[in-house]
Amino acid sequence: MAGAFQTSRDIFDNPIWQNIVEFRLFFLIYGNATFKDGVKVGSVELKRGQWIRSYRHLQSDLEYIENRSIKKYSLSTINRAVENLVKQNRIIVKQCELGTLFEVVNYSKYQDLQNYRNNIENAERTETERRQNNNNKDNNLLLSYINKEPEDKNSPGYKKLEELSKKILGW
């Protein structure tokens, strides 16, 4: 399967990040789940967020290298990880004629671009507001210095005025 899928950076703050087997298994299922309804696998028509795989194939899919040798999780380890993901309400599991049908719960929450656009727009708006507030604060400070009597060029107030002028006016 080619293409890309997206995920939120919130995953790093999520407890699943701490469990390597569950994390890898969830991302394998999530990353291979169909993006649209109506995908046919044999006689089974998949809905968005579903994937069919046998536990034996999962065992091969999750192989990893450790100390120059290929390791596999046991079927019981994979089974426990699947049970935990079901308990955590991350996936739903159903048996079918071709193997096990895995369904990612709230798949749209992970994959709909609109969810990420809202977060990005809010972050950009917050950053813009913060910048404007800082600029307003600097401008007000500059005006308060300008409206005072001229000070000695060596005084801290004069140096602050000079610093603010350079920053705001780009001198």
Secondary structure, DSSP 8 states (H G I E B T S, - for coil): --S-----GGGGGSGGGG-HHHHHHHHHHHHHS-SSTTEEETTEEE-TTEEEE-HHHHHHHT-EEETTEEE---HHHHHHHHHHHHHTTSEEEEEETTEEEEEETTHHHHH-HHHHHHHHHHHHHHHHHHHHHHHHHHHHHHHHHHTS----TTSHHHHHHHHHHHHHH--
